[in-house]
């Protein structure tokens, strides 16, 4: 039956080639679009995890509730009218009881490592140039263990922060201020206090905003700078299994007033963008495959009408209806599978071309697109092409198997 199916397909070369082209085009688009989108997702995820870790523990914001205060001051249901409605934070945001967190994280077998941090907003100045940044005090050894920030160091090493008085800034801020390694710059706090730091490294994330708005120093230096010894504003936690981050965060959230977020929750807008990309990618690919499926259906239906005599002869010499059904079904499967394979090959080469296509913008330190070659993309593409061909072939195959030789002769 396979040989007969092949012979009937090559007898209609133009129609078969058009259907192959349609299926391969849908597969090609799915592979190339998925490669670009998933590649960019992987890059952005790496950048986000450098800043948020798998689970981020920080101080909770306790805001003033005007209704709660009104109830406290009201007597006998008497209404109170505020000239200035109470608002703002009840107290300075800070992490409660770091010692308990230290013990908990050290004993939890799911935790790979964790790094305490202290954030503060400062102004970097060098002569007449200045730049406002978020200064992050951290323990360099632990930060290197829980993130890949060392891979983004353009000059120097992140471990250079071990010494006292060192700072690491982004390539954008360094370029704006004309700073080089081992030069000194001033850090100015909100109260006007100034202190000198030595530039020991320059990082480059490839994100213009991040490269200008973040700076790193040792945790002890930042605590001394802000006159808050022992203070911690957040803890970045890395797990052995990143997929457990949501479960672990929910578990820890039950027994603390501190804010506990997994990396997906902390970057919810990014996750929503991923969902929109997935919806658009699947919608485009499914639409094209549906069009190709209608093409297969039409080609097989026309073939049945044109090959009624051959079908009648096959039945007359002993071919059962199930064999006729297989004959037509094999043709649809062959078109879908071969078109899918051709689309995979073409999609792979399109991804290679896009990966080496130079852009006028820099993404992650490179001037070309990040492309994903995950095997799941190719498996899903060929599986979709196969399923669409089978589904579109069932009705014509069933119709052909129900044709009777005497009905065909009478119709002729």
N, C-alpha and C positions, 0 to 999 in steps of 0.2 A: 504493500500500500504506500510505503514511503516513496518508492520509485515512481508509481503512478501520480502521486501528489506532486512530486518534483517535475515530472513531464508536463502536467497541466499548468503549473506555474510558469515555466519557461515558454510555454506556448502563448502566454499573454505578457510579454516582456515589458511593454510600456506601463501597463497597469501595475504590475508587480514592483517595478522600479519606483513608481510614484509613491506607492504605499510604504516601501522600504525607506524612502526619503522622508516621509511624514513621521514615521515612528522614530527614525534616527534623529530627526530634528528635535522632537520632544525630549528624547533621552539626552541629547547634546546640551540642550538648554538647562535641563535639570542638573546635570553634572557640573556645568560651568557656573551657573548661578549659585548652586549649593557650595561649590568650592570657594567662590569669592566671599559669600556671606559667612560661612563657617570659619574661613581663614581670618576674617576681620574680627569675628566673635572671639576666636582663640587669642588674638593679639590684645583686644580690649580687656578680656578676662584676666590676662597676665598682668596688665597694667593696674587693673582694679585690685587684684589680690596683693600687689605690692603695697597698697595703701590701706586695705581693709582686712586682710588676712581671712581665714576661713570663718572665724567667729570673733566679733569685736565686742568687748565689754567696756562700757563707758558710764560716766555718771548720768543719772536720770535728771531731766529738767523738771523741777517742781514749780509750776506756775501758779500765780495768785488767781483764785476763782472769786469774782465779784459777788456771785450769788451766795457763796459760802460765808463770806465776810458780812454780807447784809443780814443773813440769818443770825449770826452771832450778836450783832449790835441791835437788832430789832427786838422790841418788847411788846407783848400782847398783840402781835400781828401788825404793829405800826410800821408803815412803809418808810423807808429811808431813801432819800434822793441824794446822789453823789454829784458834787460839782466836777470832780475829777475821778472817774471810775478807777478803782484799784486795778493795777495790771503789772505785768512783769514777772520776774522770777522771785521765788521766796528766798532763795539763797544762791550762793555761787555753786555752779555745777562742779561736782567733784566725785571721784570714785570712793565709795564707802568701804572701809575695812579691807584694804589691799592684802593684809596678812592672811585672812580667811581664803581669799581667792588664790593666793600663792600656794597654800596647803592643798586646796581642792584640785587645782590644775596639776600640781606635782604628783598627786596620787591617782589621777584619772588615766587609765591605760589607753584611752582613745586619743589623748593629747600627745602630739609629737614634741612640741615646745611652745613657749609663749614669751612675749616681749612686752614689758611695761613701757608706757610712753607718757610724756608730758608735753602738751601742745600749748603754744602761746603765740600771739600775733606780735610781730616786731617789724622794724624798718631797718634794712641793710643800707649802709651809707659808705661811700668811698669818694672823698673829696666833695665835689659838687653833685655827684650822682647818688640816687637812692632808689630803693626798691622795697615795696611792702610784701612780706612773705609770712606764711605760717611756719614757725620754727617747731620742729618735732624733736624732743629729747628722747633718746632711745639707747638701749644697750646694743652696741654694734654687733657683738658676737651672736646674740640671739636674733637680731633682725636679719642677719645673713642666713641663719638657719631656717627661718620660717618664710623667707621670700627669696625671689631671684633678683633682688635689687643690685647685687654685685655684677650681674650681666649687663646692667645699664650704666655702669660707671664708664664715662668717657675718658676721664683722667683720674689717676689715683685709685685708691681702694677704699671701700666703705669701712674697713677695719682700721683705717687711719684715725678714726674718731676715738680710739682707745685712749689716746693721750688727752691731756687737759687743754682746753682752749682751741679746739679744732672745729671746723664747720664745713659742711658739704652743701653746695647750692646747685641749681640747675644750669644747663648750658645757656638758656635764654637770659637768665639774670646775670650770669658771668659775662656774656657777650655785651649786654646793655651797659654794664658798669666797667667793662674793660679789665676784668680781673683774671689773674693767672694763678696757677698753683703756688702755694707758699707765700702769697701776698696777704697783707692784713686788711681787714675791713672792720667797720664799727657796727655794732648792733644797738639800736636805740629802742627802748621800751616806751610804753605809753606815758609813763611819768617823767620822761625825759632823760632817764638814766642811760648812760652809754658805757659799753664795754667793747674791748678789742678782741677779735677772733682771727685765727689764721686759717686760710682756705687750704684744706687738705685733700679735696676731691671735687669733681664736677660730674654730675650724673646727666643722662640724656634719655628721657622716656620717648621722645618724638612727639609729645603732646605739648604744644606751645604754651598752653595755660599752666600745665603742671611744671614745665621747665622754668617757669618764671615765678611760681607762687609757693613753692615748697623749699624748705631748707632743713638740714639735719645736723644735730649736735649730740654730744653724749648726754645721757639723762642727768648725770650729776651736775654738768655745766649749766643746763637749763634750770635745774632746781636752785642752784646758787644765783643764777641771773634773775630769777623771779622771786628770790628770797622765800622759797617754800620748800625747805628740806623734807624729804620723804614723801612729797606729794606725787600722786599718779593721776592722770586724767583718763587713761584708757589702757586696756590690755589687748594686744593682738595675739590671737591663739591660732596655731596651726594644728590640724588633726592628721592622723595617719590616712584617713579616708575622707576626702572632701565631700562626698555624697552624704555623709552623716551630719553635716554642719547644721542643717535645719532641725534635725531631731535633737542634737546635743544642745543647741541654743534654746529650744523649747523646754528642755529638761532643766537647764540652769536657771531659766527665767522664773521658775515656780517659787524659788526660795530666796529671792533677792529683790531689792528695790532698784538696783542698778539696771541700766539699759543693756540688754544682751541681744545682739543681732547677728544672724548668719550673713554671709557675704551676698547672697541673693537678695535678702531683705534690705540690706544696707544700700544696694544698688538696684532698687526696684524699677526705676525708670529705664535702666539698661535692659533689665529682664523683659519689660513690656515691649521695648524696641525689638528684642529678639523674637518675641511671639509674633509681632506684626511682620517681620521679615519671613518667618516660617510660613505664615498664612499666605503671603504673596507668592513665595516660592512654590508652594504646593498648588496654589490656585492656577498659576501660569502653566506648570507642568501637567496638571490633570486636564486642563482645558485642551492643551495640544494633544495629549494622548486620547482624549475623547474624540477629537476630530479624526485622528488616525484610526481609531476603532471604527468609526462610521465608514471610513475608506475601506477597511478590511471587509466590513459587512457588505458594502456595495459591490466590491470586486467579487466576492464569493457568491453573492446572489446572482450577479450577471453571469458568472461562470456556470452556475447550475442551469440557468435558462439556456445557455449556449451549448451545454454538454449533456442535454437530456438524452440524446440518442446513445451516447457513450455510457451513461448511467444505466439506461435500459439494457444495453448489451451486457454490461457487467453483472446485472441482476439475473439476466437470462442464462448466463453461463455458470451461475452458482454463487455469486457474491451476496452474502446476507446483508440486510439493512444496516447492521452494526458496522460492517466493513465500509459501506458507503459513507456512514457518519464519520468514521475514522479518516477516510480519504479527504473529506472537506476540512475536518478539524485539523489534520496534519498541516494542511496548506496555511491555515490561519496562524497556527503555532510557529511554523517556519518563518512566516513573514514577521511576526512579532519578535521572535528570539533573535533572528539575524539582524533585523532593524535595530534592536536594542544593543546588540554587540557592536554594530557599526557606530551607533551613537556614543557608546562608552569610549571607543577609540578616538573618535573625533572630539568628544568632550575633554578627554585627557590632554590632547594636543592643544586645544583651545586654552585650557588652564595653564599649560606650559607657556604659551604665548603671552597670556595676560600676566603671568608671574614675572616675565622678563621685560614687560612693557614699562618703559620709564615714564614717571609722572612728574608734574611740576611741583608737587607737594611731597613732603616727607612724612612717612607713616612708620612709626616705631623705629626710627633711625635708618629707614630704607626708603628709597624713592620708587618703590614698586609695590604692587598689591601683595597682600598676604593670602596665599591660596592653601586650602585644605585638600589633602588627598586621602581622606579617611575612607577605608574600605566600605563603610556603611553607606556612603553616598552611591557608590557604584553598584552595590548589592540592591539597594532600594530602587535604583534606576532600571536595572535589568529585570527585577521582579515586577515592577509596574508595567513595563512593556510586555512581559510574558502574560500577566493577568489580563491586560486589556485585549490582547490578541485572542486569548482563550474565550473570554466573555463575548467578544464580537463575532466569534466563529460558531458559537453553539447553535444559534437560531438557523443560519444557513445550512449547517451540517444536519440538524434535525429535520429541516425541510427536505433536504436531498434524500435522507434515509427513508422518508415516507412516500417517495415517488414510486408508482407501480408501473411495470413495463407496459401493460395494456393501456393504462391511462396516457402514457407518453405517446404510444403509437396512434391512438385515437386523436390526440391533440395535433399530432403531425399530419 
